[in-house]
Each structure stands twice: as C-alpha cells, then as structure tokens.
C-alpha cells in the first residue's frame, strides 16, 4: 500500500520544494520506490519531459533526487503567468489556453483536480512512497474553496502533513500558530508535525521556542533545519529569482562579468545557473540599462511574453543600450524568447501574445519569427555545432537541451544562429553542457586577452553531490524515527 507524506508551508518559499527533494533522496537511498508530486505549480521555470510534455522545474529536481526520469504525472497542472492577472494553463503537459485568475479559480480549478486524481492514481500504482509538496499556504481563505494543491490533496489521500516555516524571514512562530488557527478542524488534525527551516545561529537558544510551540499547538517539532549556503539545486519560480545577485562584483576579483537582462516575464532562469557556478564568472541580473556598461557578455533570456517584454525593453531604454553595446563589440546572447527579440521581425497574426500584429526586433540576427497556435515542447540533442563567435571557432558535440516556444523562426534547420559577436538559440539548458560552456567562456577570455581554461566541471555530477549534501543535512537535523511513525500512521 502506498504511503504518502505532504509538506505544506506557512507561505511561499519556506522550503517545501527543498525538503521534498531531500526526502526523495533519503528514501531512495533507503531502497524505497519513492516519487515526488505537486498537484499544481505556478511558475515560469518549466521543463520538457522525454515525451515532449511540460512540467514544473522543482519536480524535475525532486525526480532526479529519487533517481527517476521526470514525468508529467509528478506535476499534472502548471500555470505560467502571462500578465494582466492571467496565466497559460497546462494540463498533463499540454497548454489548453490562457485564463484569467478569476476564470481559473472560480470556474476551472476543480475540473483540473480530475487530472490531479488521475496522476496520483498512476503514481500510486507504481511507487510505495510519494512525497507531496503543497503551494503557498493552506490558510489562504480567499482561495481555499477552489484550492487543488494543499488540503484538498491531503484530504483526498488522508496524507499526513508536515507544516514548514522559514525562520530566516522572521515571524516564524506567529506564522505557524496563525496558519494552524485558520485551518478547519479536520485539516488541523492532518498536520502531524512542524519543521523550522533556514535556521542560523545557536540552535540551543531556540529550544525554549520549540517547547512553547509544542505546548501551544500540540504538534511535535520534527526538526530545525539549518540554512544551507550555495544549495546548488534548481529553483522553482520568481520568488527564488529575487535571491539571485542583482549587482555585479568587482571585476578585479572575477574576470568575466555576465549580465542577464531581468525581463518582466523572464522564464527558465535556471539556464544560467551553470554559468554562474564557474570560478571565472560573475553573473548577475540587470534591472537597469546602466548596469550593462561593464558587462563582458549580455544575455537576453527566455520570456513567457516575448512581445510585451520586447516593448518594455524599448520603453525602459534597455534596447538602445543593448544595441550600443553590441555595436561596440560586446557579445550578446539570446535564449528562446531573447533569441526571437534579437531577430528582424516578430509577427503575431493570431494575437497569441499581444495585440501587436507586427513588431520590429533588435535586428542583430537575420531571423524572423511568427507566433502560431502550436507550442513546441521537445527535448533535443545537437550532434555537432560549429560556429564562429568573437573570432573563435566553437565546435562542440552531443549537446542536450530542450525547447519550449510558441514562435516559429526561419532557421533553415540551424539550432544556433550567429553573427560576429551575437548568437541565439531556442535550446534551453545549452550552458549545462560542460564542453560548450567552457568553449563559450574561453572565446570571451581570448577577447579579453586572457588565457583559455580547461573544462574541469561536470554539472550533472555536481547536482548529484548537491542532492547528497542536502539529504545529509536534513537527515541529521530531522527526527527520522518520528517521521517514519507519521508516515506509517503511528
């Protein structure tokens, strides 16, 4: 019989995803057949499975921690915000349309719960343990009636719930007690324990608070998890993006400065985590054009709304700054939506992204893009790429990645389009390929009269080490015996 354990939080970004990831690795190491699950994600960070279906990025990391290939049943409902209080709704990996918040929460979400139940049925038939992640807080009284990701899931499965709070942001005790107070009696009964996350300092000084919490709530505190520096695990959403570096470090300390333009609808920022992890790279997210002045590389990332973000680039003067930098020889890279912006024209005859039927691109690459009703979602492998960039010939083989885009460009079969100091591609995750990433950076180094470096990193192996490190920290600071009793219903 399948066992379930659910992490819910007092708010967003308290650590539910990370604790789910940790338990997936811990239970996998124990020999369990364990799988992650989240009924509904709202995030612009997504991934494409081997069968071309789209799902949230957090469940991909959790699947990897459980030594599984990601599959859409782990996240059957995905909402991708498009602006104007609306989101693209993706059910079982396929986009079904754009809905306003009111349309979705008041009319459709309970229908989407059918997909949730179906996914849980499939996973329960294959796995003996399922670790479930909630979203936001279960105490959002304005959303509770139509919520399909927190207590509705817990009650459907009669799953024990662990309530997680982030002490690093303050107000931890109040958030726990307030959340429990706002739950219905049957929901409160499902909460079997509490976890304090992201703790800094001497844990002994916090023990009186633990005693108070347990007495006040009649719930055991299962653990106090320390704040983990440089976690190195893929983030889920824009709340995580707020933790990214927003200003560059001194160029005297790190030779290559890469500025990623922080678009309003920036998506898949995990594309650049592997670059940020290089010792010779200082990567930051630029929020105003002046910050591009000292950049060695400018990256235009993916966007959930390319047309609107392109318009915003012009309105906030990023476009003219990018064009000026490119004219001065600064390398510019576009990924997915950013790639489309670098082209000559963007056509939107069906008004897929905006009311603008035609927009001028930045005209740095010789492509035109037309949006259509079909969304391309597929994994790709590039057998070989060979192009000139900054005077260096970049040749690399067997590159893995994935595509998620609505527009179709006149690429003539090419996966990378380049012109002197500018290149673009639809391939997300291209910088996760170690050989390509180092050759790209070495081209920048040579332009700066720096010696090239050998490729020494293995990003995929690093991820596995990070899962192990996370699991070790959580295992050492969580009452695993009590957690086991909760899991089996004791």
N, C-alpha and C positions, 0 to 999 in steps of 0.2 A: 504494500500500500504506500502510495507516495506521501512523503512528509513535506509540509510547507512551513516556511518561516518568512515573515514580512518585516521589512524596515520601513517605517514611516517617520516623518520629521516634524519638528515644530515649525519649520519654514523651509524654503528652498535653500539649497547649497549648504546644508548642515553636515553632509557626508553620507547620505543614503547610498549613493552610487558606489562610493569607495568601499563602504562596509559590505555591500553586496558583492563587490569584486573580491574582497578579502575572504568572505565566507565561501565563495565559489572555489577559490584556490585551496583553502583549508580543507574543505570537504572532498575536493578532488584528490588531494594528497592522502586523505583517509581511505580512498578507494571507493567513495560513493559515486553513483551516476547522478551528477548534480548539474542543473541548468539554471540560468538566470531568467527573470521575467519582469517586464514592466508593461502594464496594460496600455498606457498612453504616455507618449513623450511630447513635449512642446520644445522644439529645438531646431536650430538651423544647421547643427552638426549632424550629418547623416552619413550613411554608408550603403554600399550596394553589395548584396549577397551574391554568391556564385550563380544563382539562378536569376539574377537581374532584378531583385526586389529591394526596396529602400526601407531602411530601419534606422533607429537612433544609434548614435555612436557609443553611448555608455554601455549598451547591451553587447556591443561588439567586444569591448574590453572585458566585460564580465564573461563572455563566451570564451575568449582567449584564456582567461584565468582558469576556466574549467576545462581547458584543453578541447574545446569544441569549435567547429566552424559556425560562424554566426548564421542564424536563420530567422526568418521574419516572424515566426511564432513567438520569439522572445520579446518582440515589441510589435504587436499587431496594429496599433493605432499611433500614427505620427502626425503631429500638427506642426507645420512650418509657417511661422508668421510672415505675412506678405505686406503688412502695413494697413493703415486705415481700419484698425481693430478687426482684421480678418486673417485667416490662415488657410493655406492649402491643406486639405485633409487627405491623408494617405492611409488606406485600409488594406491590411495584408500586403503591404509593399507597393501598392499601386495608387496613384493620385486619382481621386474621384471628383475633385473640383475645389473651388475656393468658397469658404463660408465665413460670414461674419461671426463674431463671438456670440451674439445673441442667437443666430441661426443654429450654431453648433450646440451650445449649452442648453438651449431651451427646446430644441427640436430633434437633434440628430444623435447626441452622445449616447443616449440609452439604446438606440439602434446599433451604434458601434460596439456596444457591450456584447452583442452576439458574436462579433469577431474575437473579442476577448475570451469569451467562454469556449469558443471553438479552439483557439490557440492553446488554452490551458488543458483542454481535453487531449490534444495531440501530445503535448509535452508530458502530461501525467502518465500517458501510456508507455513512455519511453524512459523516464527518469525516476529514480527513487527519492530524490530530494530536489525541491525547487525553491530558490531564494528569490523573493519578490521585493521589488522596490516600489515605493509609493511616489507621489509627486507633491511638491509644495507641502501643505499642511492638511490634515484631515479635518481641521476645525474651521475651514473657510465656510462660514454659514451661508453666504450668498451663493456658493457653487455646489453645496452639499447634495441638494436634491437630485442633481443630474451628474454627480461625480462618478466616474467609472474607473478610477485608478487607485483610490485609497480604501476606505472602509467597505465599499461595495464589493471589492475583490476579497478583502479579508473575510467578510461575512459569507460570501459565496463559497469559499473554501473552508470556512471555520479555521482560518490560519491564525496562529499566534503572532502578535505584533510586538516588535521592539521599537520604542519611541526614541528617536535620536535628536539631541540638541547640540548646537555649536556654542561652546563656551567662549571661543575666541572673539565673537562679536558682542558679547555682553548680554545680560538679561537672561541667562540660561535657566535659572531656577523658575523665574516667573513664566518663561515660555513653556516649560514643561507643565507646571501646575495649571496655567491658563488653558493649554491645549486639552489636558485631561478634563478640565471643568466644562469645556464646551462640547465634549463628546456625549452622545447618548449613553445610557447605562449599559446597553448590550455592546456598544463599541468600546467603552472603557474596560469592560470585562475582558475583551480580546487583547488588550495591552498587557503583556506578561512581564515586561521589564523595560528598563531605561538604560540608555548609553549616553555618556557625556563625551563629546568628540572635540578634537583640536585643542587639547589642554596644554598649556605652557606653565612651567614652574614646578614647585614642590607639591606633589600630589597629597602629601600628608596634611598640608594646610587646608585642603579642600574636604577632608574627611568629615568635619562637622556638618558641612552642607549635604554630604551623602546621607548622613544619619537623619538630618531634617527631611530630605526628600523622601526617604523610605517610610518615615513615620507619617508624613503629610499625605502621601499618595498611596500607601500600602503596596507599592511596586518596588521590586528589588532593582538596585543599580547594578547592572551586569558588568560594567567596565567603565574606565576612564581612559580614553584613547589619546595618546599624546599627539601634538601637532607634528606632522611628518613633512620635513623640508624636501623640496625637489622630488615630489612624488613620482613624476615621470609617467603618468597614466593619462590616457586621452580624456579630455574634458567633454562635458555634455552640451553646454549652452552658453549663452551670452553672459550669464552671471559669472561663469568661470573666466570669460574673456576680460571681465573687469579686473581680475587679478593679474593679468598679463602686464608686462612692462610697457609703460606709456611714454617714457623718455629714454633717450639713448645714454649709454655710459660713456666715459671718456674714451676718445679714440686712441689715446696714448696707451691705454690698457689692452684694448682688443682691436685688432687691425681692420676687420671688416664690419661695417655698420649697415644693417639691412632694415629699411623702413617698410612696414606693411601698412598700407593706407586703410585706416579703420572706417570702412563703409558703413552706412546706416544699417544695411541688411547683409552685413558680412556673414558668409557661411563657410563651414568647414575650415575654421582656423587651425585645426589640428594638422593641416597640410604643412605648417611651418614649424611645428614643434621639433622636428629632427634637425632643421637648420639652426634653431635656437640652442640646441644642445651641443653644437660644435664649439670647441675651445677658442677658435679664432673668429667667432661671430658674435656680434652684439645686435640682436634682433629686437625691435620694438614696434609698437602700433602707433602710427602718427595720427593725431587728431586735428592738426592744423598745418597748412602748407609750408610754413616757415621751417618746420621740423625736417623737411626734405633737403634742406640746404647742404648738410654734411653727410648725406646718405651715400654710400658706395653702391647700393642697389635699392631700387624702388620696386615693390611688389603690389600689383593690383589683384586682390584676392577674389574668390568666388562671391557671388551675391544672389540672394533669393529674388531680388528685383533689379535686374541689370539696368533697365531703362530709367527707373527712378534714381538709382544710385549714380548713373551717368549724368543725369540732370543736376543732382546735388553736387557732383564734382565740379561742374561749371559754376554753379551758384556760389560755392564756398571757395572758389579760386584754386582748388586742387588741380584742376585740369590744366590751367595755364602754367602752373608750377611744374607739373609733370612734363609738359611739352618743352619747357625751358630747360629742365634738367636733361631730358633726352637729347636735345639739340647740343648740349654741352658734353655729351658722351657718357652720361650716367646710364648704366644699364637699367632697363625697365622690363619687368616680367609680368605677364598676365596669366592667371589661372582661371579657367572656366568663365564666369561672368566677367572677370577682369580681362580675360583674353578677348571676349566679344567687344568690350569697350575700346580696346586698342585698335580695332578694325576701322574700315572706312565708313560703313553704314550699319544701322540696325533697323530692320523692318518688322513691324508688328501688325500685320493685316487683320488679325483676329482680336486685337487689343488684349492679348494674353497677359501682358504685364502692366500696361498703362493705356491711357487714351491717345498716346502719340503713335501715329501710324509709321512714322519715319524719324530717325534721329541720326545726326552725324556722330560718328565715333571720334576717337582722338587721332585717327589716321596715321598711326605708327606702324600698322601691319596691313598687308594687302588682302584683307578678307572682308566679306560682307556676311551678315547674319540675319536670318529670317526666323522669327518665332512662329511656331505652329502648335497645334493642339497636342501633339505627341511629345511625351517626355522620354528622353533617352536615359536609361539606367542600365549599366552593364559594367562588368569587370573587364579589364583589358590587359594584355601583355604585349609590350613592344619588343619584337625580336631584336631590332637594332635601330638606334638613332645615330645620325651623323649630320651635324650642322655646325656652321661657324658662328662663334659668339665672342665678341670682343677681340677678334683676331686669333682666337684659339679654336682648333677643331675639336669639338666634343663628340666622341664616339663611345657609345655605351650599349650593352646588350642585355636582353632579358629583363626589361623593366616592368614591374607590376603596378597597377593602379586601378582606378575606376572612374566612370563618367556619370554625372548627374546634371543634365541640362535640357532646357526646353528649346533652345535655339539650334538651328542647323546652319553651319557655315560652309562656304565653298573652299574646302580644304584640299580637294584633289587627292584624297587618300592619305594626306600627311597628318601626323599626330602632333608635330611641333612645327610652328611657322616662325621663322627668324629673319631678322633684317639688321645686320651690324650689331648694335647694342640693345636690340629689343627682341624678345621672343615670347611666344604664348602657346598654351596648350589647354585642352579640355581635361587632361588627365589629373585627377586628384591623387594625392599620395606619391607624386613623382619624386619628391625630395626624400621620401623614405627609402629609396634605392641608394645604397651606400656608394657605389661606384659613380653613379651620375652626380650625386650631391657633391662629392669631393671634386670631381672634374669641373663642375659649375663654379664652385668656390675657388678652385685654382685658376680658372680663367679670370676671375676678379682679382686674385692675388697678383697674377702676372701683369694685369693692367696697372696695378699699384706698385710695380717693381718689387714684389715680394716673391720669395722662393715658393714654389708649389709644395704641398704637403702630401704625404702618403695617406691613403684611406685606411684608417685603423678601427673605425666604429662599425658595429653591427646593430642597427636599430632594433631589429626584431629580437635579437638575443637580449638586448638591454631591457626591452619590455618584459620579457620573461623574468629577468632578475628583479625588476621592479615589483612584479606580482609576488614574487617570493618574499621580498623585503616587507611589502605591505602585509602579507599574510603572517609573517613572523611577529611584527609589531602588534597586530590585532590579537593574535593568538596569545601573546604574552600578557596582554592587558584586558582580556575579556574572560569572564568566568565561563570557561568552555563546558565544565560539568553541569552548571545550572542551565546553560544554553541548550545542552543536549537533552536535559529533562524537559525543558519547554518544548523542544522540537518533537519529542515523542509523546507529549501530552501529559507529562507528570507535573 
